[in-house]
Amino acid sequence: MHVGVTVGFMPEHSSAGQQVFQYQITIENRSGDTWQLLARHWDIQDGNGRLFSVDGEGVIGEQPLLRPGAKYTYDSFVTIEIQPGHMRGYYVMQDAWGERAQVPIPPFHLSLGERVLN
């Protein structure tokens, strides 16, 4: 699996104490097996050093199935109090035989004007 991230600041939705960032994730199955994304885990830290975690089923209400060579892309957003911040996490994936694996999401920064592609 390969996970790529792009991120951008959303000034039109941000205010003092509420900084909003949009991010786009692309997951590409570079293996020879079919995998399903079951769950996600995020660790999010703001510029004050406050750390919080988010766990949930799937992504944006879906649990996509990725066949060999398939890509899945989705958009989401995060709000932090103070810039700069950063996010990192992982997906829980399961293959057709019920084996589970954690797929790391590359860490990315949440700061004004930054765009990152992993």
C-alpha atoms as a printed R data frame, in Angstrom:
    type eleno elety resid chain resno       x       y      z
1   ATOM     1    CA   MET     A     1   0.000   0.000  0.000
2   ATOM     2    CA   HIS     A     2   1.101   3.528 -0.728
3   ATOM     3    CA   VAL     A     3  -0.566   6.510  0.957
4   ATOM     4    CA   GLY     A     4  -0.146  10.028 -0.473
5   ATOM     5    CA   VAL     A     5  -1.329  13.265  1.124
6   ATOM     6    CA   THR     A     6  -1.915  16.821 -0.056
7   ATOM     7    CA   VAL     A     7  -2.956  19.497  2.415
8   ATOM     8    CA   GLY     A     8  -4.041  23.131  2.217
9   ATOM     9    CA   PHE     A     9  -5.074  25.900  4.608
10  ATOM    10    CA   MET     A    10  -8.678  27.141  4.270
11  ATOM    11    CA   PRO     A    11  -8.617  30.829  5.293
12  ATOM    12    CA   GLU     A    12 -12.253  31.353  4.280
13  ATOM    13    CA   HIS     A    13 -13.350  28.852  6.967
14  ATOM    14    CA   SER     A    14 -10.789  29.825  9.616
15  ATOM    15    CA   SER     A    15 -10.825  32.368 12.430
16  ATOM    16    CA   ALA     A    16  -8.808  33.172 15.542
17  ATOM    17    CA   GLY     A    17  -8.555  29.959 17.549
18  ATOM    18    CA   GLN     A    18 -10.018  27.839 14.743
19  ATOM    19    CA   GLN     A    19  -7.647  27.017 11.890
20  ATOM    20    CA   VAL     A    20  -9.187  24.779  9.215
21  ATOM    21    CA   PHE     A    21  -7.174  22.594  6.851
22  ATOM    22    CA   GLN     A    22  -8.406  20.451  3.965
23  ATOM    23    CA   TYR     A    23  -6.501  17.307  3.097
24  ATOM    24    CA   GLN     A    24  -6.753  14.785  0.299
25  ATOM    25    CA   ILE     A    25  -5.604  11.207  0.752
26  ATOM    26    CA   THR     A    26  -4.876   8.744 -2.053
27  ATOM    27    CA   ILE     A    27  -4.417   5.092 -1.129
28  ATOM    28    CA   GLU     A    28  -2.897   2.888 -3.811
29  ATOM    29    CA   ASN     A    29  -2.840  -0.893 -3.539
30  ATOM    30    CA   ARG     A    30   0.577  -1.900 -4.842
31  ATOM    31    CA   SER     A    31   0.235  -5.477 -3.610
32  ATOM    32    CA   GLY     A    32  -1.060  -8.567 -5.375
33  ATOM    33    CA   ASP     A    33  -3.917  -8.992 -2.872
34  ATOM    34    CA   THR     A    34  -7.269  -7.289 -2.366
35  ATOM    35    CA   TRP     A    35  -7.542  -5.215  0.816
36  ATOM    36    CA   GLN     A    36 -10.428  -3.466  2.546
37  ATOM    37    CA   LEU     A    37  -9.987  -0.338  4.645
38  ATOM    38    CA   LEU     A    38 -11.785  -1.048  7.928
39  ATOM    39    CA   ALA     A    39 -10.743   1.751 10.272
40  ATOM    40    CA   ARG     A    40  -8.527   4.797 10.763
41  ATOM    41    CA   HIS     A    41  -6.482   6.305 13.583
42  ATOM    42    CA   TRP     A    42  -5.198   9.908 13.669
43  ATOM    43    CA   ASP     A    43  -2.888  11.679 16.099
44  ATOM    44    CA   ILE     A    44  -3.301  15.445 15.693
45  ATOM    45    CA   GLN     A    45  -1.163  18.055 17.440
46  ATOM    46    CA   ASP     A    46  -1.602  21.833 17.331
47  ATOM    47    CA   GLY     A    47   0.950  24.618 17.761
48  ATOM    48    CA   ASN     A    48   0.401  24.672 21.537
49  ATOM    49    CA   GLY     A    49   1.466  21.035 21.768
50  ATOM    50    CA   ARG     A    50  -2.061  19.788 22.463
51  ATOM    51    CA   LEU     A    51  -2.417  16.246 21.185
52  ATOM    52    CA   PHE     A    52  -5.680  14.484 20.452
53  ATOM    53    CA   SER     A    53  -6.537  11.226 18.731
54  ATOM    54    CA   VAL     A    54  -9.389  10.268 16.451
55  ATOM    55    CA   ASP     A    55 -10.454   6.669 15.774
56  ATOM    56    CA   GLY     A    56 -13.279   5.528 13.565
57  ATOM    57    CA   GLU     A    57 -14.604   3.021 11.098
58  ATOM    58    CA   GLY     A    58 -13.581   3.494  7.479
59  ATOM    59    CA   VAL     A    59 -13.179   6.944  5.963
60  ATOM    60    CA   ILE     A    60 -15.935   9.458  5.158
61  ATOM    61    CA   GLY     A    61 -18.551   6.785  5.885
62  ATOM    62    CA   GLU     A    62 -17.027   4.206  3.539
63  ATOM    63    CA   GLN     A    63 -14.928   1.056  3.889
64  ATOM    64    CA   PRO     A    64 -13.469   0.850  0.382
65  ATOM    65    CA   LEU     A    65 -12.238  -2.382 -1.175
66  ATOM    66    CA   LEU     A    66  -8.966  -1.987 -3.075
67  ATOM    67    CA   ARG     A    67  -8.116  -4.647 -5.615
68  ATOM    68    CA   PRO     A    68  -4.506  -4.978 -6.836
69  ATOM    69    CA   GLY     A    69  -3.506  -1.765 -8.635
70  ATOM    70    CA   ALA     A    70  -6.595   0.138 -7.453
71  ATOM    71    CA   LYS     A    71  -6.536   3.679 -6.039
72  ATOM    72    CA   TYR     A    72  -8.974   5.311 -3.643
73  ATOM    73    CA   THR     A    73  -9.016   9.075 -3.062
74  ATOM    74    CA   TYR     A    74 -11.019  11.069 -0.537
75  ATOM    75    CA   ASP     A    75 -11.115  14.595  0.896
76  ATOM    76    CA   SER     A    76 -11.583  15.593  4.506
77  ATOM    77    CA   PHE     A    77 -10.701  18.427  6.870
78  ATOM    78    CA   VAL     A    78  -9.331  19.064 10.329
79  ATOM    79    CA   THR     A    79  -9.544  22.019 12.705
80  ATOM    80    CA   ILE     A    80  -6.777  23.012 15.095
81  ATOM    81    CA   GLU     A    81  -6.611  25.928 17.514
82  ATOM    82    CA   ILE     A    82  -3.109  27.251 16.760
83  ATOM    83    CA   GLN     A    83  -0.709  26.755 13.842
84  ATOM    84    CA   PRO     A    84   1.567  25.069 13.074
85  ATOM    85    CA   GLY     A    85   0.284  21.592 13.725
86  ATOM    86    CA   HIS     A    86   0.776  18.141 12.322
87  ATOM    87    CA   MET     A    87  -1.080  14.894 11.749
88  ATOM    88    CA   ARG     A    88  -0.014  11.273 11.488
89  ATOM    89    CA   GLY     A    89  -1.876   8.015 11.691
90  ATOM    90    CA   TYR     A    90  -2.648   4.673 10.150
91  ATOM    91    CA   TYR     A    91  -5.364   2.663  8.456
92  ATOM    92    CA   VAL     A    92  -6.451  -0.802  9.551
93  ATOM    93    CA   MET     A    93  -6.761  -2.939  6.441
94  ATOM    94    CA   GLN     A    94  -7.983  -6.523  6.033
95  ATOM    95    CA   ASP     A    95  -7.287  -8.962  3.216
96  ATOM    96    CA   ALA     A    96  -9.639 -11.608  1.787
97  ATOM    97    CA   TRP     A    97  -8.399 -14.201  4.326
98  ATOM    98    CA   GLY     A    98  -9.140 -11.991  7.339
99  ATOM    99    CA   GLU     A    99  -5.525 -10.984  7.997
100 ATOM   100    CA   ARG     A   100  -5.259  -7.420  9.284
101 ATOM   101    CA   ALA     A   101  -2.448  -4.922  8.831
102 ATOM   102    CA   GLN     A   102  -1.732  -1.340  9.863
103 ATOM   103    CA   VAL     A   103  -0.839   0.923  6.948
104 ATOM   104    CA   PRO     A   104   0.945   4.089  8.100
105 ATOM   105    CA   ILE     A   105  -0.203   7.497  6.895
106 ATOM   106    CA   PRO     A   106   2.832   9.740  6.312
107 ATOM   107    CA   PRO     A   107   2.997  12.621  8.803
108 ATOM   108    CA   PHE     A   108   2.071  16.012  7.382
109 ATOM   109    CA   HIS     A   109   2.176  19.605  8.593
110 ATOM   110    CA   LEU     A   110  -0.749  21.914  9.167
111 ATOM   111    CA   SER     A   111   0.570  25.400  8.522
112 ATOM   112    CA   LEU     A   112  -0.350  28.477  6.498
113 ATOM   113    CA   GLY     A   113   0.266  28.117  2.801
114 ATOM   114    CA   GLU     A   114   1.905  24.691  2.995
115 ATOM   115    CA   ARG     A   115   1.073  21.990  0.460
116 ATOM   116    CA   VAL     A   116   2.599  18.574  0.888
117 ATOM   117    CA   LEU     A   117   2.618  15.625 -1.474
118 ATOM   118    CA   ASN     A   118   3.905  12.286 -0.178
